[in-house]
Amino acid sequence: MKLSLFISSLLAMIVACPNLAESAGSWTYRDPEGPDTWKHHYKDCEGHEQSPINIVPKDTFFEPGLADLVVNYEKSVSAKLFNNGHTVQATFLTGKSNISGGNLTSHFRALQMHFHWGSENSRGSEHQVGGRKFPLEIHIVHYNAEKYPSVSEAVDKGDGLAVLGILVELQVQDNPVFDVMVDNLDKARYKGNEVILPSLQPFSFLPHDIAQYYTYRGSLTTPGCFESVQWFVFNHTFPISQAQLDKFRDLFDSEKQDTKKLPLVDNYRPVQPLYGRSVSEASNALLFPVARHQTKLWIAWDSLMTRQYFMKQQSICALYQPQ
């Protein structure tokens, strides 16, 4: 019994550490220690595979053979919601949830989810799509548990991490899925505040269609900016209300007694250059014949209502994909 309790406690410590939404050292999202200065203290922040990026749909590489992303999350997990001064983060206290598929070569264990948001509705997300910014973005962070014994071993390795990026749009009504987070933000209002969430359902924070996504090689979006992340940014968005978004804007970046505390807002890194990287797109595709012989037309729809056309020269049998 004591051994079982020790192992459970040890697992919780491994999952919770380190905090991937922040790094040791002094950095902020505001001048004079804002994102433009990070490269002076963290060398990887000026690398050529940095995140986030502006995803331009017409420039993405369509991969009809890209495998579906397999999300194998526990139905419910307990989590620690913590304000670290840069974001609020829900660290999962169990280690069974994982993802695989896509272009991942193994199973990646879910660690935590955190958020990036703006002081205005016109900004806040880290990733952009066609130059469009969203008011909030959710990140669910995973590490390569089959290859590395802990996240601290994986965090700076090229195949160490995988992050799901969920772009958030506003709707009139509250999203009840989001209430478990919003209803506890008051308990994490100041830096250092934390609260245990007995029941969190990570799968519920994903968009309704996870078969359509963009994927690319990138980095952590906070120092040390390690280029160790396979990113999956979903085409479809996740809806919340204005009132739910405003709850995030009530948070502070310092401790309660700090007389110089400021609202915790605009905690996003600007988009970074691609430097020749390709962005692949996985999408449910409909196939229509447009000519005889071997030419076929792929029509893929993304959640931003952008229709993209892709020409393929392959055999009819290879191209046929039923609904």
C-alpha positions in Angstrom: 0.0 0.0 0.0 2.8 2.4 0.9 4.7 1.5 -2.2 1.7 2.1 -4.4 1.2 5.5 -2.8 4.8 6.4 -3.3 4.7 5.4 -7.0 1.5 7.5 -7.5 3.1 10.5 -5.8 6.3 10.1 -7.9 4.2 9.9 -11.1 2.4 13.1 -10.2 5.7 14.9 -9.7 7.1 13.7 -13.0 4.0 14.8 -14.9 3.9 18.2 -13.2 7.6 19.1 -13.6 8.9 21.0 -15.3 6.4 23.7 -16.1 6.5 23.9 -19.9 4.5 27.2 -20.0 7.4 29.0 -18.5 11.1 28.7 -18.0 13.6 29.8 -15.4 14.9 33.3 -15.7 13.3 36.7 -16.1 11.1 37.2 -19.1 7.7 38.7 -19.8 5.4 39.6 -22.6 5.9 43.3 -22.0 8.9 45.6 -22.6 11.7 45.8 -21.6 11.7 41.9 -21.3 9.3 41.1 -24.0 9.5 38.6 -26.9 11.9 40.7 -28.9 14.5 40.3 -26.2 14.2 36.6 -25.4 16.8 35.7 -28.0 19.4 37.6 -26.0 19.0 35.3 -23.0 17.8 32.1 -24.7 19.7 31.2 -27.8 17.1 28.9 -29.2 14.6 31.8 -29.4 16.3 33.0 -32.6 16.3 29.5 -34.3 14.9 28.7 -37.7 12.1 26.4 -36.5 10.3 28.7 -34.1 6.6 28.9 -33.1 4.0 30.2 -33.4 3.5 30.9 -37.2 1.0 32.3 -39.5 -0.6 29.4 -41.3 -1.5 30.4 -44.9 -3.9 27.7 -46.2 -3.1 28.2 -49.8 0.5 27.5 -49.1 0.0 24.4 -47.1 1.0 21.0 -48.4 -2.1 18.7 -48.7 -1.4 15.2 -47.6 -4.3 12.9 -48.2 -2.3 10.0 -46.8 -1.6 11.7 -43.5 -2.9 9.4 -40.7 -5.7 10.5 -38.5 -4.6 11.9 -35.1 -5.6 9.4 -32.5 -6.6 11.0 -29.2 -6.8 8.5 -26.3 -7.7 10.7 -23.3 -9.0 9.5 -20.0 -12.7 10.4 -19.7 -11.9 12.5 -16.6 -8.7 13.5 -14.8 -7.9 15.5 -11.8 -5.7 18.5 -12.4 -4.0 21.4 -10.6 -4.9 24.8 -12.0 -2.1 27.2 -11.4 -1.3 30.9 -12.1 2.4 31.1 -12.9 2.4 34.8 -13.9 2.5 34.0 -17.6 -0.7 32.0 -18.0 -3.0 29.7 -16.1 -2.1 26.0 -16.5 -4.0 22.9 -15.7 -1.4 20.1 -15.0 -2.9 16.6 -15.2 -2.3 14.6 -12.1 -2.6 11.2 -13.9 -0.5 10.0 -16.8 -2.7 7.7 -18.9 -3.9 10.2 -21.6 -2.0 10.1 -24.8 -2.0 10.9 -28.5 -0.6 9.1 -31.5 -1.0 8.9 -35.3 -0.6 11.9 -37.6 3.1 12.0 -38.3 4.0 10.9 -34.8 6.1 7.8 -34.5 5.1 6.8 -31.0 2.6 7.6 -28.2 2.9 11.0 -26.6 1.6 11.4 -23.0 -0.6 14.4 -22.1 0.9 16.6 -19.5 -1.0 19.9 -19.2 -3.1 22.5 -20.9 -2.7 26.2 -20.8 -4.1 29.3 -22.5 -3.0 32.4 -24.4 -5.4 35.4 -24.7 -5.6 39.1 -25.6 -6.8 42.2 -23.9 -9.1 42.8 -26.9 -11.0 40.3 -29.0 -9.0 41.2 -32.1 -5.9 39.4 -30.7 -4.8 36.8 -28.2 -4.0 33.6 -30.1 -0.5 32.6 -30.9 -1.1 31.0 -34.2 -2.8 32.8 -37.0 -4.6 31.4 -40.0 -4.3 33.5 -43.2 -3.3 36.5 -41.0 -6.4 36.1 -38.8 -6.0 36.3 -35.1 -8.3 34.7 -32.6 -9.1 36.0 -29.0 -7.8 32.9 -27.3 -5.8 29.7 -28.0 -5.7 26.5 -26.0 -2.5 24.4 -25.9 -2.5 20.7 -24.7 1.1 19.6 -24.2 2.4 16.0 -24.6 5.8 14.4 -24.4 7.3 11.3 -26.1 6.8 8.8 -23.2 7.9 5.8 -25.2 11.3 7.2 -25.9 12.1 9.4 -22.9 11.6 8.6 -19.2 10.4 12.1 -18.3 9.4 15.4 -19.8 12.6 17.0 -18.5 14.5 14.5 -20.7 12.2 15.2 -23.7 11.8 18.9 -23.6 14.8 19.9 -25.7 14.9 16.8 -28.0 13.8 17.1 -31.6 11.2 14.4 -31.2 10.4 15.2 -27.6 7.1 17.1 -27.6 3.7 17.3 -29.4 1.3 20.1 -28.8 -2.3 20.5 -29.9 -3.4 24.0 -30.7 -7.1 24.9 -30.4 -8.2 28.3 -31.7 -11.1 29.8 -29.9 -14.0 31.8 -31.4 -16.8 33.7 -29.6 -20.4 32.7 -29.6 -23.4 34.3 -27.8 -24.1 31.5 -25.2 -21.7 30.1 -22.6 -20.0 26.8 -23.5 -20.8 24.5 -20.5 -17.6 22.5 -21.2 -15.5 25.6 -20.4 -17.3 26.3 -17.0 -15.0 23.9 -15.1 -12.1 26.2 -16.0 -13.9 29.5 -15.8 -15.6 28.8 -12.5 -12.3 28.2 -10.8 -10.3 31.2 -12.3 -11.1 33.3 -9.2 -9.1 30.9 -7.1 -6.1 31.3 -9.4 -6.4 35.1 -9.8 -2.9 36.0 -8.7 0.5 34.6 -9.4 1.1 31.6 -7.2 -2.5 30.8 -6.6 -3.6 27.2 -7.3 -6.7 25.0 -7.0 -7.3 21.3 -7.6 -9.9 20.4 -10.2 -11.3 17.0 -9.2 -12.8 16.3 -12.6 -11.5 17.7 -15.9 -12.4 16.3 -19.3 -9.5 17.2 -21.7 -11.2 15.6 -24.7 -14.1 18.1 -24.3 -11.8 21.0 -25.1 -11.0 19.7 -28.6 -13.1 20.9 -31.6 -15.8 18.7 -32.9 -13.8 17.5 -35.9 -10.2 16.6 -35.1 -9.6 14.9 -38.4 -8.8 18.2 -40.0 -5.6 19.9 -38.9 -2.4 21.6 -39.9 0.9 20.2 -38.7 4.5 21.4 -38.8 7.8 21.3 -37.0 8.2 24.1 -34.4 9.1 25.1 -30.9 7.9 26.0 -27.5 6.4 29.5 -27.7 8.0 30.5 -24.4 11.7 30.6 -23.3 13.8 28.5 -23.8 12.0 28.1 -27.2 13.3 24.6 -27.7 12.7 23.3 -31.2 11.3 20.1 -30.0 7.6 20.3 -30.9 5.4 18.7 -33.5 2.5 21.1 -33.7 -1.1 20.1 -34.6 -3.3 23.2 -35.1 -6.9 22.2 -35.8 -8.9 23.7 -38.6 -12.1 23.8 -36.6 -12.4 26.1 -33.6 -13.7 25.8 -30.1 -16.5 28.2 -29.0 -16.8 30.2 -25.8 -18.8 33.3 -24.8 -17.6 36.8 -24.2 -18.4 36.5 -20.5 -16.2 33.4 -20.3 -13.3 35.1 -22.1 -13.6 38.1 -19.9 -12.9 35.9 -16.8 -9.3 35.4 -18.1 -8.8 39.1 -18.3 -9.5 39.4 -14.6 -6.3 37.5 -13.8 -3.1 39.2 -12.6 0.6 38.5 -13.5 1.9 39.0 -9.9 1.1 38.1 -6.3 -1.8 39.7 -4.6 0.3 41.8 -2.3 2.4 43.2 -5.2 1.6 46.9 -5.6 2.8 46.9 -9.2 0.8 43.9 -10.4 -0.7 44.2 -13.9 -3.5 42.4 -15.7 -2.5 39.1 -17.2 -3.4 39.7 -20.8 -1.7 39.7 -24.2 0.3 36.7 -23.2 1.1 35.5 -26.7 4.3 35.4 -28.7 4.3 37.1 -32.2 4.4 34.8 -35.2 7.8 33.7 -36.3 9.3 33.3 -39.8 8.9 29.9 -41.5 12.4 29.8 -43.0 11.4 27.4 -45.7 9.5 25.0 -43.4 6.4 23.3 -44.9 3.0 23.1 -43.2 1.1 20.0 -44.0 -2.7 19.7 -43.9 -4.8 16.7 -43.1 -8.4 16.9 -44.1 -11.4 14.8 -44.9 -11.5 15.0 -48.7 -14.2 14.6 -51.2 -13.3 13.4 -54.6 -15.0 14.4 -57.9 -13.9 13.4 -61.4 -13.1 16.4 -63.6 -11.6 14.7 -66.6 -11.0 11.3 -68.1 -7.9 9.1 -67.4 -6.0 9.8 -64.2 -6.7 13.4 -63.2 -8.9 14.0 -60.2 -9.8 17.0 -58.1 -9.6 17.0 -54.4 -11.9 19.5 -52.5 -11.1 20.0 -48.9 -13.1 22.3 -46.6 -11.6 23.8 -43.5 -13.4 25.4 -40.5 -12.7 28.9 -41.7 -14.9 28.4 -44.7 -12.0 28.5 -47.1 -12.3 26.0 -50.0 -9.0 24.8 -51.4 -8.5 22.8 -54.5 -5.8 20.2 -55.1 -4.9 18.4 -58.3 -3.6 14.9 -58.0 -2.2 12.6 -60.7 -2.8 9.1 -59.4 -4.9 6.0 -60.2 -8.6 6.1 -59.7 -8.5 3.3 -57.1 -5.8 5.0 -55.1 -7.7 8.3 -55.0 -11.1 7.0 -54.1 -12.0 7.8 -50.5 -15.6 7.1 -49.4 -17.3 9.4 -46.9 
